Amino acid sequence: MEDRGYTKNKELPMEGLSQLHPYKAKEALYKRKVTAEPYCHRCKADFSETIEHILFLCPKARQVWFGSYFGYKIRAEQFDTLDRWLEQIFTLKEIPASEKKEILTKIAFICWNLWKSRCRENDTILKGLNQTEKWQKPEAEWVKLNCDACFDSLTKNAAFGIVARDSRGVVIELEGGKMKTESASAAEAYAVREAVQMVERKKWPKVVIESDSENVIKNIRKEEPVPRSTPSQSPPYGKRALPFVHLPQTRKLGSNARPSEDRFGGFRALAGGFPLGRLSSRTE
């Protein structure tokens, strides 16, 4: 990986810039599959969040520079990279040596505070998400099933898991398996179907089934066509492969997401019906 050398110049007086590494910006994190999207959440525009965008090109950063000691008006077409910009500052002959350290200190101070401001906003977003991530127990006499699936688009391998808990939050049943399928949605649908079949086997009369797949939810609600790609090959544990079929809807499906802290991640409640019991949403 290329080291752009932002902090190697010995004239830079503040150590704060040592933390402004380009690989901590969202564009680089996105390329490494650490974050879901590369865009800047501050300006709400389709601009990849590079270190240059954070410190100079974002509208919020431009306002800071223009209102600063320098009155610097940034033009995107004239701005290249942070390291080259700093190099130009270091080599400006118009700046007396006696003033250069003070100017560099102010530049470092502005950059560091822009970075910290961006990180604080990220922390606020994450904090807001984390506040909704507590798993909720079902009511008395109800059973809650959390199901999830993962899918590898290269190998077409998928796996699913189901956890059933009673109203005390105690795990009363577990199930999981592997399969071959064509899409993540098909794998998620398979997990929900296996959860329904578990309910039928156990004859639980009052259940809540939760999944984090919005596509599967819409399919059950008949808001979108049922996906044709179904996990029809190599069903788990040698089970007979069955086509995915709509569950008869018995009541309105709750639409608000309730992420979970358990190992299968966030989930959204589903509603429908089946022959031996009633599948109902408890998030409405």
Secondary structure, 3 states (H helix, E strand, C coil): CCCCCCCCCCCCCCHHHHHCCHHHCHHHHHHCCCCCCCECCCCCCCCECCHHHHHHHCHHHHHHHHCCCCCCCCCHHHCCCHHHHHHHHHHCCCCCHHHHHHHHHHHHHHHHHHHHHHHHHHHHHHHHHHCCCCCCCCCCCCEEEEEEEEECCCCCEEEEEEEEECCCCCEEEEEEEEEECCCHHHHHHHHHHHHHHHHHHHCCCEEEEEECCHHHHHHHCCCCCCCCCCCCECCHHHCCCCCCCCCCCCCCCCCCCECCCCCCCCEEEECEEECCEEECCCCC
